[in-house]
Amino acid sequence: MVSIRAPVIAITLLTVCLLATHTSAECCRKYMKSKIPFPVIRGYSVQDHREMCPINAIIFHTKRGRKACTDPALNWVMDYVNRLGKEAQIVHMRTAKAP
């Protein structure tokens, strides 16, 4: 009988390595210390610490393609999120009215 132990161990190690690589490359590990100007922001995404990331964060995406990890507990961060949501709503309303 062929031992199944070696392939299972290999698959497990490969899975752990892939998850570790994805987590470290995609997760914010700390917050930026300064406030960024609103006009440079293109959009945002949300990081949840339950998704294998160490902290909750709002990740602002800039027009230059950079990512800024920010603390969702800060008032300016949530103000920016709300402003982006309002801008998206305006674009939606204009698009829905177009023939």
DAWOJO-V548546 format. One record per residue. N is the residue number from 0. RES is the residue in one letter. PSI is psi as a letter, one per 30 degrees, with the letter a starting at -180 (999 if undefined). NEAR is the number of other C-alpha atoms within 8 Angstrom. D_FIRST is the distance of its C-alpha to the first C-alpha in whole Angstrom. Layout:
n->[N,N]
res->[RES,RES]
psi->[PSI,PSI]
near->[NEAR,NEAR]
d_first->[D_FIRST,D_FIRST]
//
This chain:
n->[0,1,2,3,4,5,6,7,8,9,10,11,12,13,14,15,16,17,18,19,20,21,22,23,24,25,26,27,28,29,30,31,32,33,34,35,36,37,38,39,40,41,42,43,44,45,46,47,48,49,50,51,52,53,54,55,56,57,58,59,60,61,62,63,64,65,66,67,68,69,70,71,72,73,74,75,76,77,78,79,80,81,82,83,84,85,86,87,88,89,90,91,92,93,94,95,96,97,98]
res->[M,V,S,I,R,A,P,V,I,A,I,T,L,L,T,V,C,L,L,A,T,H,T,S,A,E,C,C,R,K,Y,M,K,S,K,I,P,F,P,V,I,R,G,Y,S,V,Q,D,H,R,E,M,C,P,I,N,A,I,I,F,H,T,K,R,G,R,K,A,C,T,D,P,A,L,N,W,V,M,D,Y,V,N,R,L,G,K,E,A,Q,I,V,H,M,R,T,A,K,A,P]
psi->[k,k,k,f,e,e,e,e,e,e,e,e,e,e,e,e,e,e,e,e,e,e,e,e,f,f,k,k,f,l,k,l,f,l,k,k,k,e,f,f,k,e,a,l,l,k,k,k,f,f,h,g,k,f,l,k,l,k,j,k,k,l,f,g,g,l,k,j,k,l,j,f,f,k,e,e,e,f,e,e,e,e,e,e,e,e,e,e,e,e,e,e,e,e,e,f,f,k,999]
near->[2,3,5,6,6,7,7,8,8,8,8,8,8,8,8,8,8,8,8,8,8,8,10,7,6,6,9,11,7,6,10,8,4,4,6,5,6,6,4,9,11,8,8,10,8,8,13,9,9,5,6,6,13,8,10,11,13,13,12,13,13,12,8,5,6,7,8,10,12,11,10,10,6,7,7,7,12,10,8,9,9,8,8,9,8,8,8,8,8,8,8,8,8,8,7,6,6,5,2]
d_first->[0,4,6,9,12,13,14,15,17,19,20,21,23,24,26,28,29,30,32,33,35,36,38,40,41,42,43,47,47,50,53,56,59,62,63,62,65,64,65,63,60,58,56,54,50,49,46,45,44,41,39,38,41,43,47,48,50,52,52,55,54,57,59,58,54,54,52,54,52,55,55,55,58,60,63,64,60,60,63,62,59,62,64,61,60,64,64,61,63,66,64,62,66,67,64,65,68,68,68]
//
